[in-house]
Amino acid sequence: MKREINIPLTPLAERVRPKTLDQFQGQKHLIGEGKPLRIMIESDSLSSVVLWGPPGTGKTTLARIISESTSSEFFQVNAVSSGVKELRSVIEHAKENLNYHKRTILFIDEIHRYNKAQQDALLSSVEKGEVILFGATTENPSFEIIPALRSRLRIFILEELTGNDLANILNFALTNDEFLKTLNIKIEEPEYLIYLSGGDARILLNVLEAAITQEIDKEEIVINKNLVENIVQRKNIVYDKAGEEHYNIISAFIKSIRGSDPDAAVYWMTRMIEGGEDPLFIARRMIVLASEDIGNAAPNALVLAEAAFSAVDKIGMPEARIILAQCATYLASAPKSNSSYMAIDNAARDVKNLPLYPVPFHLRNAPTKLMKEIGYGGNYKYPHQYDNNFIEENYLPEEIKKKQYYFPSDNGNEKTIKERLKLLWKNRKKY
């Protein structure tokens, strides 16, 4: 016969949410002794701030602790479900509070979800001190908060929770939650539970609660690796395809290939794949890299990258990850040269900054008799009529005939190209 147990309706993560700074885990650089947030709270000298950090690091909890620790009225809204009308209602209430010398904290979760008009609606009230704005965001405020509002806020960066922080949170839940204290719970591999959380305290507690609920009818609740894997299925991968982490990781991926480190390239690529990135986006970036960073040092790199893109498009996931891995490791291992990239940049600089010189007559097309009569195409030397299919000729406008844009490197196949060009243009160009 199963035991009759009344499981609380309030989620565990909410039940054990810290009420004081001393209970709070992590962010010692902000709330440790003598640190800015602690000073702000203990001196009750609040200013508008943005708390920026990964999910599950305590942004909402800190805002609530501040509201409980200071003499202010607290309002919380979520940017996903609220609009200008709700903001104006809070602001009007805040103005009333000022008549009684009472401050108002407006906490906006996911503030990056607000559009420009919604953020504009906050400007005047924040500047006048009618409301003390606390924003929470997982996105870089430099990109997601308008400059006018950002200049009125202090930005505090929350760091990802450490394994020790998460272990303390887990222990706090087991020893302080009134419901969990009535149960006989044994966690065999707490470090695995912490690993699967991906640094998110909320996920850690949600998984713990789900495991307990699944085994609730047992006298001893044993939480082991098999049970947790069955509940979670996969580790929480922190990756926002539309946010800053997207750009950080693709940047690390590209720089790892450019730096000829196939191991790092595969690691960052796997982070993107496991986070749900479009595999064609990854393949597309490798095509660009094949020309920009490898170029003529290994011309087959571009061919392989293009083939990889086509194959990924046809095959799809999960098999496409093998194709992506082959391409990434080849590109990372290939000899490198950015000479082609620098050549087009150098030429573009002259095209933009110098006059657009006329095409020399001997290089012009002459499809009509009149054009031939006035000299179009005259004195053109056809290279195939000369030894080695080459004749030293000027192919640039007269005004810049000594310009050189392409400087091949000594890497891979480009070394051969350099030696050939050096032999051909020994009297005019420097290779």
N, C-alpha and C positions, 0 to 999 in steps of 0.2 A: 504494500500500500504506500502510495506516494505521500510525502509530507506536504502539508498545506502551508505554503509560504506566500505572503503578500509582497510581491516585488514592487518597490517604489515606482511611481509614475514619472518622477523627475529623473532625468538621466544622471548617471554617476558623475560625469564631467561637471555638471552644474552643482550637484550636491557637495562636491569637495572643492569647489572653486575657492581659492584663498581669500580670506577676508582682511588680512593685514600684510604689510610688506615683509614681515618676519616669516610668514608662511609661504611667501612667493619664492619660486625657484628660478634661478637664472637671472640674467640681466644685471649682474652686480656692477657693471660699468655705469648703470643708470640709477640703481636703487641702493647701492652699497653706502657705507658711511661716508658722508661728505660728497656724494655724487649728486648730479643736478636734479633728478626727479625726486629723490628723497628730500633734498633741501627745499624744493618747491612745495612738497606736501607738508613737511614738518613745520615750515614757516608760514604755511597757508598763504603763499604769495604766488597764485596761479597765473599762468599766461597761456595763450592758445598754442597748442602743439599738434604735431602729427606723429603718431607712432607707426613706424615703418619696419616691417619684418615678415619673415615667413609665417605660414599658417601655424596655429597652435603654439605660439611662443609667449602668449599672455597679454596681447594688446588690449582686449576687452576687459580682462581681469584687472589690469593696471588702472584702466579708466574707472572701474567700479570702486577699487580701493581708494582712489583719489576722491571720488564723490563721497565715500563714507568717512574719509579722514578730514574733510574740510567742510567749512560752513557754507555749502552751496547747494542749490537745488539741481538735481540731475535729470536730464532728459536723454533718452537714447533712441536713435532712429537708424534704420538701415538704408543705405543709398539705393539699394535695389528696389525697395518697396515704397519709398517716400519721395515726395516732390516739393516744389516751391511752396505750395499751399501749406504743407505741414511745417516747413521751415519758418514761414512767416508767423504761424500760430505760436511756435516756441519763442520766436523773437519778441512778439507782442507781450507774451507772458514774462519774458526776461525784463522788458522795459518796466512792467509793473513791479517786478521784484526790486528794481533799483530804487523805487520810491520808498522801499522799506530797508534800504541798505543791504539787500541780499543779492548775492551773485548767482548766476545761472550757468551751469556747465551743459553744453550741448555735445553729446558724443555721437559721432557719425561713423558707423561701421562701414567699411568698404567705400570710403569717400571717393576713391578713384572712379567709382561708377557714376558719379554726378557729372553732367555735361557742363559746358561753359556757363550757360545761363543759370543753372542751379548753383554753381560755385560763385557766380557774380552776386547772387542774392544774399550771400553771407558776408560780402566784403565790408559794407558799411557798419554792420552790427559788430563784427570782429574788431574793426578799427576803433570804434567808439567805446568798446569794452562792454557793450550791452550783453553779449554772450561770451563765455570762455569756450572756444571751440577745441574739442578733442577729436581728431580724426584718426582712424585706423586704416592702414592700407598694406597690401602685400606688394604693391607696385611702386616703382621709383617715383617719388613726388616730383622730380625734375621733369618727368614726362606727363604725369597724370593730373597734376594740380596747377591751375593757371598761375602765371608769375605774380600777378597782383595779390592773390590770396596767399601764395607761398611766402611772399616777402613779409607777411604779417604773422607767420607761424614759426615756432621753433621745431626743428625736425630731430626726433630721437630715433636712432636705429636700434632695433632689437635683434639680437644675435640668435642663431639657431641653438636650441637647447642641447646641452651635452648629454652623454650617456649617464653621467652622474646626476644631472638635473632630473632626467626622466626616471631614474631609479628612485630618487627621493620623492617624486610625485607619486610613483606607484606605491611606495611604502606608506606615504601619507594617506592615500585612499584606503589602503587595507587596514590601517590602524585608527583612522578618524571617522570613517563613514559608519553611521549607526547601524545601517543594514548589514554591511559587510562584516562588521564585528560579531554578528550573530551566527555567521557561517564558519565552517571549518575549511579554509581555503589553503591549498598548497600549490605554489608556482614552482615547477621544476626547473625551468630555464627562463628566468626573468630577462636575461640579456637578449634572448631571441624575440621576446615580446617587444622589447625596446627597439631592436633592430627593425622589426616590421613596421613600427610606427613612423619611420622616416623622419624622426625628429619632431613630430607633431604630438603634443601632450594630449590633445583632444582625441586623436585617433588611438593613442595608447590606452586611454581610459575607456573609450568605446569598445575596443577589442576585448579588454579585460571584462567589461560588463557583459558583452555578448557570450564570452566563454563561460562565465559564471551562470548566466541564464540558461545556457544549453545543458549544464550539469547540475542545475539547482535542486533536483530531487535526490541527489546523492548525499550520504552522510559526510563523506569527504570529497570536496571538489578539487580534483587534480587538474591543473592547467599545464599541459605539456605541449611540445612542439607540434605533434600531430593534430591536437585539438585546435590550436591557434591557426595552423596552416589551412585547416578545413574551413575555418571561419573567414580568414582574410583572403585566401587564394593567392594573393601576391602582395609584395611590399608596396607601401605608399611611396610613389615616385614624385618628388616635388619638381614640377615642371609646368610652367604656364606658357602654352603655345602662343599667346598673344601678348605676353608681358616681358619684363626685363630678363627673366631667367632664360627665356627663349633666345634673346640676343647674346646673353653671357655665354651660354653653352655652345651655340653655333660659332661664336668667336673663338672659344677654346678649341673647338674641333678644327676649324680652319688653321689656327696658329700651330696646332699640333702637327698637322700634315705639312705645313710650310716648314716647320722645324724638324721634319724627317723623323718623327716619333710615331710609328704605327701603333704602339700599345696605347698611348694617350689618345690617339685618334679614334681607335675602336672603343675605348672607354666612354668618351664624350658622345660618340655616335650612339652607343647603346643607351646612354642616359636619354637621348632624344627619342629613340625608338620606343623604349619602355614608358616614356612619358606621353606617348601618343602622337609624336610629330609625324607629319605627312612625309613618307619616305621619298616622294618625288621632290620635295623641298631640299632634302639632303643631297639627292642625286644632282639636282640642278646646281647647287652650290659647288659641287665637285667638278662640274663641267667648267665653270668659271675659273676655279682654282687651277685646273689642268693647263689653262692658257696663261693665267696671271703669274703663277709661281713655278711652273715647270717649263712650259713653252717648248722651245726647240731643243732644250737639253734632253728631252725624251718625248718626241712628237707623238708617239703612240699613246701617251697619257690622255690626250684629248679624244682620241679614237675610243679608248677604253671607257672613259667617262661618259661619252655619248652613248656607247653600247650599253653601259650600266643603266643609264636613265631609261633607255628603251626597254630593257629587260625588266626593270622594276615596274614600269608602267604595264607591261604585259602579264607579269607573274603575280604581282601583288604580295601582300604579307600573309603568312609570316616568312615564306621562303625568300622574299626579296631582301631580307636582312643579310642573307649569305652573299648576295650579289653586291650589296652596299659594302660589306666587310672586305670583299675581294678588291673592290675599286679603291676603298680608303687605304688599305694596307699597301697597294701598289703605288698610289700617289705619294704616300708618306715615304716610301722607300726609294722613289725615283730621284735622279739628280735634279737639282733645282736651278732655275734661272728666271728672272723677271725682266730680261732684256727686251722682250717683245712688248711687254706692258709699259716699260719705261720709254720705248721708242714711240709708241702712239701718244703717250703723255707729252713727250718732248716736241713732237710734231704739232700736237694740238696747241701747245703754248705759242709756237710761232704763227700758226694759222690765226689764232685769236689776237695776237699782239702786233704782228707785222702787217704791212700792206699785202693785199691779195695780188701778188705779182702775176703778170700774164704768162701763159704757157709759151715756152720757146717755139719759134716757128717750125723747127725741124721735128717737134713732137706732136704737132697738130694734125688732126685728121683732114684729109683733102678729098671729099667726095665729089666736088664739082670742078669743072675746068677753070672757072674764075678763081677758086681758092688755090688751085695749083699755080696759076699765073702770078698770084700775089705772094707766093712763097710758102704756103701751107704744106708741111711735110717735106719741104725741100732739104736736101743734104742729109736726110735721115740715113743712118748706117744700120743695115739689117744684120744683127749679131750672128745669125746662122751662116752668113757668107764669110765669116772669119774663123781663124783657128780657135779651137776650144769653144766655138759658138759665143765669142765675146769680143767686143771692141770697146776700148775706153772712150766713153762718151759722157756728155753732161746731160743728166735727166732732170735737173732741178732748174728753177728760174735762175737767170744769170745773177741776180742780186744775192742769192743764197747758195750758189753752186758748191761752196765748200762745206756746207752744213752736213753734219752726220748725226743721225738719230738712233740708229741701231748699233749697240756695242755688245756683240755676243760674248757670253761667258766662256770659261774654260771647262765647263761641266758637261758631262755626257756627250750627246750627239752635237751639241752646240760648239764644242771644241773643233770638230771637223768643219763645221760651217765657218767658224772664225778663220781657220787656216786657209780655206778656199778663198774667202773674201779678201784676206790679206794678200794672197798671191795675185788675185785679179786686179785689185785696186792699190797695188804697191806704190804707185806714183801720186795718189791723191788722197787716200783715206787712211785713218789710223785704226788699226785693229789689234 
